[in-house]
Amino acid sequence: MPVAAQDRETSAELEELIPDSAVDAPEEWAEQGTDGEQPLDPGAMAEIEADTPIAELPDMQVAWPEDVEFAPIEDLEPESDIEFASLLEDRRRIDLADAETRELSDTLVLGFPQSEPPFSERDDFVSRFEALSTIEELENGEENAAQLAARARADEELLDNLLRVYGYYDGRIIRTIGARDAGDDAAQQRPLVRFDIIPGDRYRFGAIDLGNLSSAPDAESLRAAFGIVTGDYLQSDTIVQERFDLDRALGETGYPFAEIDEPELLIDHEREEGDLTMPVRPNGKYVFGDVVSSDPEFLSGRHLASIARFDPGDVYKRSLDMDLRRAVTATGLVSTVSVTPREVTPPQGDEPGVVDMDVTLQRAKLRTIAGAIGYGSEEGIRIQASWEHRNLFPPEGALKVRGILGTQEQLAGVTFRRNNFGGRDKVLTIDAYASTVDTDAFDANTVALSGTYERLSTLLFQKPFSWALGAEILATDERNRVMGGIPRPRQTYFVASVFGRATIDTSDSLLDPSRGFRLTGFVAPEVSRTEGSEYFYLRNQVDASYYQSVGERTVLAGRLRFASIQGAPTFAIAPSRRLYAGGGGSVRGYGYQTIGPENDLGEPTGGRSLVEASVEARIGTGLMGGAVSIVPFFDLGAVSIASTPDFRFVKYGAGIGVRYATGFGPIRLDVGVPLNPDPDDASVAVYVSLGQAF
């Protein structure tokens, strides 16, 4: 059915413009033209060029409909209660011209135009940016505009990421690259990059979902270990740290199988908050069971349990798990070791489960041949060799055969040593040896047997208190050293001794302490038989040292030593057991054992009392990454014939040393000079060793 384009009864004006014939037959009407004109010939249209302008537009008039009326426009009265200025009150004031600036280099400046709210993390923010900036990597003179433009884009992205780290998710970075005036010459103009940092408002933590943590028996204390609550300022570093703290708390309170998924943070810009989701699965609480060895004939589970720092029934702690692995490694008997908790009894209600500790180990090579060749101006040539089997008598029973061949000393000895005997770091040692020693002080031929049971302080576990108990018997044929071709009569001594030693140690390192103190006491009642007579006497010694850091690179260290032999005259005491001073661990600048009473021939005869003191400053230089230190030192020492010091002959030494820090302790090189030498003393002495002098 046809649809009419217009009403047949429309107005005459519109009928005149578009007649009904145009509606009935639009194609025929279009071919009739306008006002009796002939229709346009399509062929003629082809002759009109596209670039030819139309000279005159056709005259077209359209009559305005008379029956259309519009309502009159009324004037509006102003509303006096509208205050347009109030719309700007909440807008943050940003003025780059008034920004606080931080100049990081000749080519890099940071601006902080936002005053409210203050950028509370600004100092830490700048430090981290400075450490990561690609512009900061450029050395002076290397930068140009092209390089700076490329690196500025990377640094802008870095700044934006850092803002998000601190919880500023609406921050803006405005980057400007200009030039810094470096002189009158335009060629000296240097490029400059400036970043204006507008952090905006800092977001806070919203909802916090920790999964199944509430199912743990210790849920309240574990939740407290995760130190983030709703309303805290948002910082991604904090999430990482608190996740670590929660994981540690789980591992230290009995949850060996706990799992923590990666945290997810959902940012809501409308609320200016971040909702944190970090699923936690405690997976049950447990206590320690037995220690099970994978090679019981080599290191039994019973022995491994004796060196563990836990007993069956103790709440599982991950640190004790790791400590057992380190202890097994420290035996030196294994090449690889792993310790794995294994469930043997699951948790039942409020009762924890039980886990056995499976120790899987691989045997290491147990035989060692070692040797050393050295020369010293005081000792001459020294060749040392040894053979050792570290587990000949399982568990941890070692046998060592050693020998020394040197200018001043020859020795052959056999040592049996059982580590971790009766407990962790407790060592039983039995040593038998025969030796000949010819020093500036004495000439001794000795056969000895000694036994020691001690609790050691080790690099793995430095103990605040350690001790040793032991006994010794020996026969020694001695005399003062022959000098000038004049022989001295030899004297034989049979000596039996028991001894004890105890150490209190609050220092922070065995080899390189920087704070704390050490106090060691030694006492040894002895009986000596010589020339048909018996003598009882008491050997004792006290050592004290103190360490104090001064600034970031300097450590002040001091040492005192007092020793005495009471109850017997000097001639009744074997020369090798008397007291001497001098050397790298005593008074530097003097030879080993050269300080003390002398006979008429200038030979050191040793004494019955000794006092030593040392002070030094260990000053870091920053060289080689801070590994090198300079150490000026001053030492003094006195040895007296009497059992109480008389300080009649005090020797002083001073010098300077160098320390080179390594992963296992400092290497020491000291050069000492005697300040009041005897005629036979050298003018300078050099000492090289591992570790500090004290």
RADA-V271910 format. One record per residue. N is the residue number from 1. SS is DSSP state (A for helix, B for strand, O for the rest). OMEGA is omega in radians with two decimals (NA if undefined). Layout:
n->(N	N)
ss->(SS	SS)
omega->(OMEGA	OMEGA)
This chain:
n->(1	2	3	4	5	6	7	8	9	10	11	12	13	14	15	16	17	18	19	20	21	22	23	24	25	26	27	28	29	30	31	32	33	34	35	36	37	38	39	40	41	42	43	44	45	46	47	48	49	50	51	52	53	54	55	56	57	58	59	60	61	62	63	64	65	66	67	68	69	70	71	72	73	74	75	76	77	78	79	80	81	82	83	84	85	86	87	88	89	90	91	92	93	94	95	96	97	98	99	100	101	102	103	104	105	106	107	108	109	110	111	112	113	114	115	116	117	118	119	120	121	122	123	124	125	126	127	128	129	130	131	132	133	134	135	136	137	138	139	140	141	142	143	144	145	146	147	148	149	150	151	152	153	154	155	156	157	158	159	160	161	162	163	164	165	166	167	168	169	170	171	172	173	174	175	176	177	178	179	180	181	182	183	184	185	186	187	188	189	190	191	192	193	194	195	196	197	198	199	200	201	202	203	204	205	206	207	208	209	210	211	212	213	214	215	216	217	218	219	220	221	222	223	224	225	226	227	228	229	230	231	232	233	234	235	236	237	238	239	240	241	242	243	244	245	246	247	248	249	250	251	252	253	254	255	256	257	258	259	260	261	262	263	264	265	266	267	268	269	270	271	272	273	274	275	276	277	278	279	280	281	282	283	284	285	286	287	288	289	290	291	292	293	294	295	296	297	298	299	300	301	302	303	304	305	306	307	308	309	310	311	312	313	314	315	316	317	318	319	320	321	322	323	324	325	326	327	328	329	330	331	332	333	334	335	336	337	338	339	340	341	342	343	344	345	346	347	348	349	350	351	352	353	354	355	356	357	358	359	360	361	362	363	364	365	366	367	368	369	370	371	372	373	374	375	376	377	378	379	380	381	382	383	384	385	386	387	388	389	390	391	392	393	394	395	396	397	398	399	400	401	402	403	404	405	406	407	408	409	410	411	412	413	414	415	416	417	418	419	420	421	422	423	424	425	426	427	428	429	430	431	432	433	434	435	436	437	438	439	440	441	442	443	444	445	446	447	448	449	450	451	452	453	454	455	456	457	458	459	460	461	462	463	464	465	466	467	468	469	470	471	472	473	474	475	476	477	478	479	480	481	482	483	484	485	486	487	488	489	490	491	492	493	494	495	496	497	498	499	500	501	502	503	504	505	506	507	508	509	510	511	512	513	514	515	516	517	518	519	520	521	522	523	524	525	526	527	528	529	530	531	532	533	534	535	536	537	538	539	540	541	542	543	544	545	546	547	548	549	550	551	552	553	554	555	556	557	558	559	560	561	562	563	564	565	566	567	568	569	570	571	572	573	574	575	576	577	578	579	580	581	582	583	584	585	586	587	588	589	590	591	592	593	594	595	596	597	598	599	600	601	602	603	604	605	606	607	608	609	610	611	612	613	614	615	616	617	618	619	620	621	622	623	624	625	626	627	628	629	630	631	632	633	634	635	636	637	638	639	640	641	642	643	644	645	646	647	648	649	650	651	652	653	654	655	656	657	658	659	660	661	662	663	664	665	666	667	668	669	670	671	672	673	674	675	676	677	678	679	680	681	682	683	684	685	686	687	688	689	690	691	692	693	694)
ss->(O	O	O	O	O	O	O	O	O	O	O	A	A	A	A	A	A	O	O	A	A	A	A	A	O	A	A	A	A	A	A	O	O	O	O	O	O	O	O	O	O	A	A	A	A	O	O	O	O	O	O	O	O	O	O	O	O	O	O	O	O	O	O	O	O	O	O	O	O	O	O	O	O	O	O	O	O	O	O	O	O	O	O	A	A	A	A	A	O	O	O	O	O	O	O	A	A	A	O	B	B	B	B	B	B	O	O	B	B	B	B	B	O	O	O	O	O	O	O	O	O	A	A	A	A	A	A	A	A	A	A	A	O	O	O	O	O	O	O	O	O	O	O	O	A	A	A	A	A	A	A	A	A	A	A	A	A	A	A	A	A	A	A	A	A	O	O	O	O	O	O	B	B	B	B	B	B	B	B	B	O	O	O	O	O	A	A	A	O	B	B	B	B	B	B	B	B	B	O	O	O	O	O	B	B	B	B	B	B	B	B	O	A	A	A	O	O	O	A	A	A	A	A	A	A	O	O	O	O	O	O	O	B	O	O	A	A	A	A	A	A	A	A	A	A	A	A	A	A	A	A	A	O	O	O	O	O	O	B	B	O	O	O	B	B	B	B	B	O	O	O	O	B	B	B	B	B	B	B	B	B	O	O	O	O	B	B	B	B	B	B	B	B	O	O	O	O	O	O	O	A	A	A	A	A	A	A	O	O	O	O	O	O	O	B	O	O	A	A	A	A	A	A	A	A	A	A	A	A	A	O	O	O	B	B	B	B	B	B	B	B	B	B	B	B	O	O	B	O	O	B	O	B	B	B	B	B	B	B	B	B	B	B	O	O	O	B	B	B	B	B	B	B	B	B	B	O	O	O	B	B	B	B	B	B	B	B	B	B	B	B	B	B	O	O	O	B	B	B	B	B	B	B	B	B	B	O	O	B	B	B	B	B	B	B	B	B	B	O	O	O	O	O	O	O	B	B	B	B	B	B	B	B	B	B	B	B	B	O	O	O	B	B	B	B	B	B	B	B	B	B	B	B	B	B	O	O	O	O	O	O	O	O	O	B	B	B	B	B	B	B	B	B	B	B	B	B	B	B	B	O	O	B	O	O	B	O	O	O	O	B	B	B	B	B	B	B	B	B	B	B	B	B	B	B	O	O	O	O	O	O	O	O	O	O	B	B	B	B	B	B	B	B	B	B	B	B	B	B	B	O	O	B	B	B	B	B	B	B	B	B	B	B	B	B	B	B	B	B	B	O	O	O	B	B	B	B	B	B	B	B	B	B	B	B	B	O	O	O	A	A	A	O	O	A	A	A	O	B	O	B	O	O	O	O	O	O	O	O	O	O	O	O	O	B	O	O	B	O	O	O	O	O	B	O	O	B	O	B	B	B	B	B	B	B	B	B	B	B	B	O	O	A	A	A	A	O	B	B	B	B	B	B	B	B	B	B	B	B	B	O	O	O	O	O	O	O	O	O	B	B	B	B	B	B	B	B	B	B	B	B	B	O	O	B	B	B	B	B	B	B	B	B	B	O	O	O	O	O	O	O	O	O	O	B	B	B	B	B	B	O	O	O	O)
omega->(-3.12	3.12	-3.12	3.11	3.14	3.12	-3.13	-3.08	-3.14	-3.08	-3.11	-3.11	-3.13	3.08	-3.13	-3.12	3.14	-3.11	3.12	3.13	3.11	3.13	-3.10	-3.11	-3.04	-3.08	3.13	-3.13	-3.13	-3.12	-3.10	-3.11	-3.08	3.10	3.06	3.14	3.11	3.09	-3.09	-3.13	3.11	3.12	3.12	-3.13	-3.13	-3.11	3.14	3.14	-3.08	-3.09	-3.10	-3.13	3.06	-3.06	-3.04	3.13	3.12	-3.13	3.14	3.12	3.09	-3.10	3.10	-3.14	-3.08	-3.05	3.10	-3.14	3.10	3.10	3.14	3.12	-3.13	3.09	3.13	3.08	3.12	3.11	-3.02	-3.06	3.10	3.09	-3.09	-3.11	-3.10	3.13	-3.08	-3.03	-3.08	-3.14	3.13	-3.11	3.13	3.13	-3.08	-3.11	-3.12	-3.06	2.94	-3.06	3.06	-3.11	-3.11	3.10	3.12	-3.07	-3.03	3.13	3.03	3.09	-3.13	-3.06	-3.08	3.11	3.14	-0.19	-3.10	3.12	-2.95	-3.10	-2.96	-3.07	3.12	3.11	-3.11	-3.13	-3.14	3.11	-3.12	-3.14	-3.05	-3.03	3.06	3.08	-3.14	3.14	3.13	3.06	-3.14	3.12	-3.13	-2.99	2.96	-3.04	-3.11	3.12	-3.11	-3.13	-3.13	-3.11	3.11	3.12	3.12	3.13	3.09	3.09	3.10	3.13	3.13	3.12	3.12	3.07	3.13	3.09	-3.11	3.05	3.11	-3.04	3.09	-3.08	3.10	3.09	3.10	-3.07	3.11	3.07	-3.12	-3.10	3.07	-3.12	3.14	-3.13	-3.13	-3.11	-3.14	3.14	-3.13	3.11	-3.10	-3.13	-3.10	3.08	3.08	3.04	3.00	-2.99	3.12	-3.01	-3.06	3.14	3.14	-3.12	3.13	3.07	3.04	3.14	3.14	-3.10	-3.13	3.01	-3.04	-3.12	-3.11	-3.14	-3.12	3.09	-3.14	-3.01	-3.06	-3.14	3.11	3.10	3.10	3.12	3.07	-2.93	3.06	3.08	3.11	-3.13	3.07	3.05	-3.08	3.05	-3.05	3.07	-3.13	3.12	-3.13	-3.11	-3.10	3.04	3.09	-3.13	3.12	3.11	3.10	3.13	3.09	-3.12	-3.09	-3.11	2.96	-3.08	-3.08	-3.06	-3.11	3.14	3.08	3.12	3.10	-3.14	3.06	-3.08	3.13	-3.07	3.06	-3.07	3.13	3.12	-3.03	-3.14	3.05	3.11	-3.05	3.05	3.13	-3.07	3.12	3.08	-3.10	3.08	2.97	3.12	-3.03	2.98	3.13	2.99	-3.12	2.99	-3.05	-3.12	3.07	3.14	-3.01	3.11	-3.11	3.04	-3.03	3.07	3.11	3.12	3.13	3.09	-3.13	3.12	3.05	-3.14	3.08	3.08	3.07	-3.10	3.07	3.09	-3.13	3.03	-3.12	-3.13	3.10	3.02	-3.13	3.12	3.10	3.12	3.12	-3.12	3.11	3.09	-3.08	3.09	-3.09	-3.08	-3.07	3.07	3.06	3.12	3.03	3.12	-3.04	3.05	3.14	-3.11	3.03	3.07	-3.12	3.07	3.11	-3.12	3.11	3.14	3.14	3.04	-3.12	3.06	2.94	3.14	3.13	3.13	3.11	-3.05	3.10	-3.11	3.03	3.02	-2.93	-3.10	-3.10	2.98	-3.09	3.12	3.13	3.07	-3.13	3.09	3.06	-3.12	3.14	-3.03	-3.07	-3.13	3.14	3.07	-3.09	3.13	3.12	3.00	-3.08	2.94	-2.93	3.10	-3.14	3.12	-3.07	-0.09	3.02	3.04	-3.04	3.04	-3.09	3.04	-3.04	3.10	3.10	3.07	-3.07	-3.13	-3.07	-3.05	2.97	-3.06	2.95	-3.06	3.07	-3.10	2.97	-3.08	3.06	3.13	3.11	-3.11	-3.12	3.12	-3.08	3.07	3.01	-2.95	3.02	-3.12	3.02	-3.01	3.05	-3.10	2.99	-3.04	2.99	-3.11	3.14	-3.12	3.08	-3.05	-3.03	3.05	-3.01	2.98	-2.92	2.95	-3.01	3.02	-3.11	3.06	-3.10	2.98	-2.98	3.01	-2.97	2.91	-3.02	3.08	3.13	-3.13	3.11	-3.01	3.07	3.13	3.08	-3.06	3.08	3.03	-3.11	3.11	-3.07	2.97	-3.12	2.98	-3.07	3.10	-2.94	2.96	2.98	-3.01	3.09	3.12	3.12	3.11	-3.12	-3.11	3.05	-3.12	3.11	-3.11	-3.10	-3.14	2.97	-2.99	3.00	-3.02	2.86	-3.06	3.08	3.14	3.11	-3.11	2.95	-3.02	3.05	-3.12	-3.08	3.13	3.08	-3.04	-3.06	-3.09	3.09	3.07	3.12	-3.13	3.03	3.11	-3.09	3.05	-3.13	3.10	-3.08	2.96	-3.09	2.98	-3.10	3.09	-3.14	3.13	3.09	-3.13	3.10	-3.13	3.07	3.13	-3.08	3.02	3.14	-3.12	3.08	3.07	3.09	3.08	-3.09	-3.08	-3.12	3.08	3.08	-3.04	-3.07	-2.97	-3.02	3.06	3.02	-3.09	3.10	-3.09	3.01	3.06	3.03	3.11	3.10	3.04	-3.03	3.01	-3.13	3.07	-3.05	-3.06	-3.13	-3.11	3.14	-3.13	-3.12	-3.11	3.07	-3.05	3.12	3.07	-3.14	3.12	-3.02	3.10	-3.07	3.08	-3.10	-3.03	-3.14	3.13	-3.11	3.08	-3.11	3.13	3.11	3.13	-3.14	3.03	-3.07	3.14	3.13	3.13	3.03	3.14	-3.13	-3.11	-3.11	3.03	-3.07	3.01	3.08	3.07	3.12	2.98	3.08	3.10	3.13	-2.96	3.09	-3.11	-3.03	3.14	3.11	3.11	-3.14	-3.08	-3.03	3.07	3.05	-3.01	2.95	-3.07	3.06	-3.12	2.98	3.14	3.11	3.08	-3.10	3.10	-3.13	-3.13	3.00	-3.06	3.05	3.07	3.13	-3.11	-3.14	3.12	-3.11	3.07	3.14	3.13	-3.14	-3.12	3.07	3.06	3.05	-3.07	3.05	-3.14	-3.11	3.13	-3.11	2.97	-3.00	2.99	3.14	3.04	-3.08	3.13	3.06	-3.11	3.05	-3.01	2.93	-3.11	-3.10	-3.12	3.08	-3.10	3.14	3.11	-3.10	-3.12	3.10	3.13	3.06	-3.13	3.10	3.14	3.09	NA)
